[in-house]
Amino acid sequence: MKRLVLTLVVVWFSLSLPAQDAAVNAPDRPLNLPAASFFGPAGGEKIPEDLKRWIPWVSEGLPDALAVRLHDDPATRISFWPSRLKLDASATGATFSLQVEAMGETWVLLPGGTGRWPESVQLDGKAVPVVARDGRPAIRVEASNRHTVSGSFAWPELPQQIKLPPQTGLLALTINGQVQAAPTWDADGTLWLQRQATSEPVDEDFLSLKVHSILEDGIPLWFETRIELIVAGKSREETLGSVLPAGWQLAAVGSPLPVAIDEAGLLKSQIRAGRWTITLRAFRTDSPESIAFAEGAAPAVADQALAFRGLPEFRQAEITGLAQIDVAQTQVPGEWRSLPVYRWETNAPFSLVERVRGPGERGAAPIAIQRSLWLDEDGKALTFQDRLSGPLREIRRFDAAEGHLLGSVTVNGVPQLITHNPDGGAPGFEVRSPSLDAVATGRIEDPGTSLPATGWKADADRLGGTLHLPPGYRLFAMPGADYTNGDWLTAWSLLDLFLLLLFTLAVFRLRGFLAGLLAFAAFGLAYHEPGSPRFSWLVLLIPVALVSVLPAGRWRNVANGGKWAAAAILLVSLAPFAARQIQAVIFPQLERISSYGGWRNDYDGGAAFPSSAPIQMAENMAQDSASLRKAAPQGGKKLYKDADNLKADPKAVIQTGPGVPNWTWRT
């Protein structure tokens, strides 16, 4: 019966009272409070006359019925909210006062401890006993709208320190009549009194504010905001601005400082010197047409970084109305850096658009890679230029393969900053647009005997490439490709192989094994060389064979004459061929690029390989993202909200990479 009546009373409280500010009052650890708990205790004057007579009976045995429960620990309750603690200390003693808003019968800790016990403690003007709770002074208070606690200390001289209650958020300290703007206050609640005389001049009030948010798709939608504070100056209460877009319900708050959030999403905090992080989580169950702050609201910052975590198992969705930015040039939390990040000017709305309902296509989207490689004149290194294109279903990072020194990257015509992957250090870049059109250049300093096919740590749906060789080099073979053109091995056709075997077999039958082996090697190596007298050799074999089988007489003389005629023709064609081969060995740049049979003619006199010294190509190693600027409070600074919320560093260096050769020789 008591439970039923208590439920009716609580329901009446929640329906009849306007919601009050939410407050978090435990600076020694972050608190996460449920949205349903963001209201204060009901005042007795709000309870209808018919229910007032039930209050003593309902409250009996339930001293903390209206206490706030923690969402992640329902067994833990917060029964009171303390206000600013006023402490006036002198050489002979001190006085203190504190207002407490109690939501149930509870213990309230007081300043002091062993050796410095408070005296003359009063609750609402009446003397109350002080008892020890875990070695700390405390008094018992009953549920009420507000209590005033006061007391005093007596000591022969001003002590060095005194303990404060851990729930204290704001402190007004006066020592020997002088107001202390910035008390020396440790995280464990130790207040230093004697340090004040020797402390450095107090900085003026300073506040640096950075805001980062993430939108998480799903049912419901989640919106998390992290606020990073750098505070200097005295302890004070600050209105930080609106931090929740319109229509979102606050679900949890994590803060080492006392904070308050009203229904409009306006955030207030009792701040003190130091670095602090406040985390807010909100949700909504509907699908909003647009996401924006309420009209007339004053957002905490003018712009902020917004990350988006999609849920591919649920649907394919994307953010529209915002520009994507390079995550390497922001200070978003580390666990968000693999997600698409947008620049949100908080005075403008954006939308979450559903593209495909359901899981959609799985797996990586097909990527096409077209490679161009230039071999150095000394044959020890390569310059590459890769074009990557195709649609993307999600954010992707492309890391260069082992041995590839990435020099520069442009995506959709915009130069990109090359960063190192933290999982291995490979240089690469990220693409956050739905389509990929990237051009990457770099160097391969030690190609070895084989090269990665794609040049990237990613699979390709289509792959093509062109290898540019300088004078003096020839590509023997390129195994593994579906189709190749220009290498020595694939230049052989069935007819070419038949003629080679025919010539070798004929020489073997006429002159023996060693001559046949020599003919196979010489004829095969020279067969596809420009100007090679291959048919002259075949013509010479006919009269040589006839001379060896015809008996002495007229016909043998005719065959012998034909042999010498064929030899003369061979000599006439062989002499210039040999001369060009010797010339090409000494001066490779003077080699004629032509082809017979299957060797493609890639000669272009207007784009020939230069005969000057080797081209010197500057090598620009991939750099890490620009280092984050560390903001620190300095003396003389006034109240300031950091406008550099997205950290778009204008000094960030975009790599230009090596020079790309424009010559063409053998390909």
Secondary structure, 3 states (H helix, E strand, C coil): CHHHHHHHHHHHHHHHCCCCCCCCCCCCCCCCCCHHHCCCCCCHHHCCHHHHCCHHHHHCCCCCCCCEEECCEEEEEECEEECCEEEEECCCEEEEEEEEEECCCEEEECCCECCECCEEEEECCEECCCEEECCEEEEEECCCCCEEEEEEEECCCCCCEEECCCCCCCEEEEECCEEECCCEECCCCEEECHHHHCCCCCCCCEEEEEEEEEEECCCCEEEEEEEEEEEECCCEEEEEEECCCCCCEEEEEECCCCEEECCCCEEEEEECCEEEEEEEEEEECCCCCCECCCCCCCECCCEEEEEEECCCCCEEEEEECCEECCHHHCCCCHHHCCCCEEEEECCCCEEEEEEEECCCCCCCCCCEEEEEEEECCCCCCEEEEEEEEEECCCCEEEEECCCEEEEEEEECCEEECCEECCCCCCEEEEECCCEEEEEEEEEECCCCCCCCCCCECCCCCEEEEEEEECCCCCCCCCCCCCCCCCCCCCCCCHHHHHHHHHHHHHHHHHHCHHHHHHHHHHHHHHCCCCCCCHHHHHHHHHHHHHHHHCCCCHHHHHHHHHHHHHHHHHHHHHHHHHHHHHHHHHCHHHCCCCCCCCCCCCCCHHHCCCCCCCCCCCCCCCCCCCCCCCCCCCCCCCCCCCCCCCCCCCCCCCCCCCCCCCCCCEC
